[in-house]
Amino acid sequence: VPPSKPVAHVPTSATIGSRAVLRCTETDGSPPPTFRWYKDSMLMPTDPKTSLTFRNSSYTLNPTTGELIFEPLSGFDTGDYYCEATNNVGSPQKSNVMRMEA
């Protein structure tokens, strides 16, 4: 079963220096989909240290659960976020874009 449109749970504002948790949920896909996150339309790597764009950011990203955890959050992390659910059936589905202000 292809994934349905996922829902991005993004805090609209979060405190710099604290922990911020973003979640992506999708209920229909079988096999269960994996999740990718995008910030300002750019794919976020699983490890921010591997990317010049995201190396100033400190987060962990779990493609299986869809959790994106900033710890600690920095001002750099303000932006427009969306997630994408993919399994091997059908095409990837994107969530609505949500803005988070640090």
N, C-alpha and C positions, 0 to 999 in steps of 0.2 A: 504494500500500500504506500503510495507516495506521501511525503509529509504534507500536512496542512500548513496554512500560514502560521508561523510561530509568533509568540508574543514576547516582546522584550520588556522586562521589568527593570526599569532604570530609575534611580532616584533623581528627582529634578534638581536637587541641590545636595551637596555633600561637603563635609568639613575637611579642609586641607590638613594632612597629617593623620587623619583617621582612616578607618577601614570602610571601603565602599563595595557593596556586592551588587552586581548586575546579573540577572538571570534571564535565560531564554527557555521558554517552554513550548512544547508541541505535543499533541496528544494522539494523533492519528497514524503516524508513520510506522510501518512495519516492513523490514526490521527498524528498530529505533534509530532515528537519525543522529548524525553528529552535527555539531554546531560550530559556526564560525562567527566572529564578531568583526564589525567594521566601525571605524571611527572616521568621521568626515569623509565617508566613501572609500577609505583605504582599509584593506584587509589587515587585521591585527595579527602579527605572528604569535605562535604559542609562547615563545620566549622573546620578550621585548629587547633583550640585549643583542639579538641577532639582527636588529633593524636600526638603521640610522634614524629613521622617523620616530621610533618608539623607545630608543635607548634611554631617554630621560624619564621614562615612565616605569613604575614598579607595580607589576601585576602578575597574577597567575590566571591562566585560561585553561579550563577543562572542556575539551571538545565533546566529551561523552555526556556530561551533566549540563553543559551550556552555561556554567558559572564563570563569570569574569570578576575577579576580586582584586581591587586596588588596595595595596597596603605597603606604605602609606599613600594616600591620595595626594597628588600635587596639582598646582594650578595648571600645569601642562595638560591635565586630563579633562579639562572642560571641552565639550564638543558634542557633536551629533552622532549618536550611536544607533546601530541596528544589528540584528543578528540574522543568520541564515541557517536553515535546517536542510540537510542533505542526507538521503539514503540512496541505495542503488536503484531506486524505482522513481520514475518521473523526474521532474526538474527541481532544482533547489528553490526553496521558498524563503522570501525575505519578510522580516517583520516591518512594522512601521518604524520610522525614525524617531528617536527620543533624545531630547537635549538634557545633558547633565552639566550643571554649573558647579565647579569646585569652589 
